[in-house]
């Protein structure tokens, strides 16, 4: 009689265990799907609020690149004296100030884009320094002339970075 009771107990317990396991897996999957859905909705809401900030960062960096483009920079920043070294310092200081003013924008743009913008800034500074080192560059106005002539022969570093920004922004849509 004891063995019959044990067999009856197993016969009642097995369906209950199977039902319990099915319920456990069902609720686990349901909870996982709900968490995923909540994360998706939260991420979607955050993207809606973050997109304007990201676009504004790209706009500011595009403006920065336009402002440090040698043709724009040399037109906007006139030499104070005829000393080429002081003019070189003034131009580089202007570029660095523009860059520092926009440092916080790196939070909203990709690391690769930030690196390209930084490289464009450094290449522009290098271009000014190289032009200043030439023997024919003896005055501030001659420095302007040499840099502008150089820009007529090749693309400015800002143009390449600006192209990359436009490409990256087009991927946001």
Number of C-alpha atoms within 10 A of each C-alpha: 6 7 8 9 10 11 12 11 11 13 11 11 12 11 11 12 12 11 11 12 12 12 12 12 11 12 12 12 12 12 12 12 12 12 12 12 12 12 12 12 12 12 12 12 11 11 13 11 11 13 13 11 16 20 15 14 19 22 16 15 25 19 15 20 26 16 19 26 21 24 17 13 17 20 11 12 12 14 20 11 12 14 14 21 17 15 24 20 14 16 23 21 13 16 22 16 12 18 19 10 12 15 12 11 18 17 12 16 19 12 11 10 18 19 13 18 25 16 15 22 24 16 15 21 20 13 17 21 18 13 20 23 13 11 7 11 17 15 18 21 17 16 28 25 15 18 21 16 12 15 16 10 8 8 11 20 22 25 15 14 23 22 11 16 21 13 11 15 14 9 7 9 5
